[in-house]
């Protein structure tokens, strides 16, 4: 299982977790034991590249996304691509992973996506 957490920089687990899924500097990829696999620079359309963030992550084998927030279209695309999405809060990437690991896991739904993207 490959897990991704959006980050504000390229420090990995010690980095600040990004507030929003697509608008981040990088994605920290890890396995379910919490072992760092790699840090990917955001090369999706929001990072100056091409393709949607969910498509970018799927190309890198991501099965699970843990984030602080995302919009309804991003959630629907993740669902279509079979990426499970969990919405948790924390300051650092490591905080989000530990909360996901220990539970309870808050599955992302259309009811808990970012307010500003519901309009």
WOZIJO-V190264 format. One record per residue. RES is the residue in three letters. SS is DSSP state (H for helix, E for strand, - for the rest). PHI is phi as a letter, one per 40 degrees, with the letter a starting at -180 (* if undefined). NEAR is the number of other C-alpha atoms within 8 Angstrom. Layout:
res: (RES RES)
ss: (SS SS)
phi: (PHI PHI)
near: (NEAR NEAR)
//
This chain:
res: (UNK UNK UNK UNK UNK UNK UNK UNK UNK UNK UNK UNK UNK UNK UNK UNK UNK UNK UNK UNK UNK UNK UNK UNK UNK UNK UNK UNK UNK UNK UNK UNK UNK UNK UNK UNK UNK UNK UNK UNK UNK UNK UNK UNK UNK UNK UNK UNK UNK UNK UNK UNK UNK UNK UNK UNK UNK UNK UNK UNK UNK UNK UNK UNK UNK UNK UNK UNK UNK UNK UNK UNK UNK UNK UNK UNK UNK UNK UNK UNK UNK UNK UNK UNK UNK UNK UNK UNK UNK UNK UNK UNK UNK UNK UNK UNK UNK UNK UNK UNK UNK UNK UNK UNK UNK UNK UNK UNK UNK UNK UNK UNK UNK UNK UNK UNK UNK UNK UNK)
ss: (- E E E E E E - - - - H H H - E E - - - - - - - - E E E E E E - - - - E E E E E E - - - H H H - - - - - H H H H H H H - - - - E E E E - - - - H H H H H H H H H - - - E E E E - - - - E H H H H H H H H H H - - - - E - - - - - - - H H H - -)
phi: (* b b b b c b c a b c g c c c c c c c b d c b b c a b c b a c c c g c c c a b b c c b c d c b g b b g c d c c d c c c c g c b b b b a c a a c c c c c c c d c c c g b c b b b b b i c b d c c c c c c c c c g c c c c c b c c b c d d c b c c)
near: (7 11 14 13 14 17 16 11 10 11 7 12 9 8 13 10 15 12 9 11 12 9 9 15 12 13 13 17 14 13 11 8 5 7 7 10 8 8 11 9 8 12 10 13 10 12 10 7 9 8 8 9 13 10 9 11 10 11 7 6 7 14 11 12 12 15 18 13 10 12 11 11 6 10 14 8 9 12 10 7 9 7 12 10 13 13 13 12 8 9 8 11 17 9 10 16 11 8 11 12 7 6 6 6 10 7 8 11 7 7 5 7 14 10 7 5 8 8 4)
//
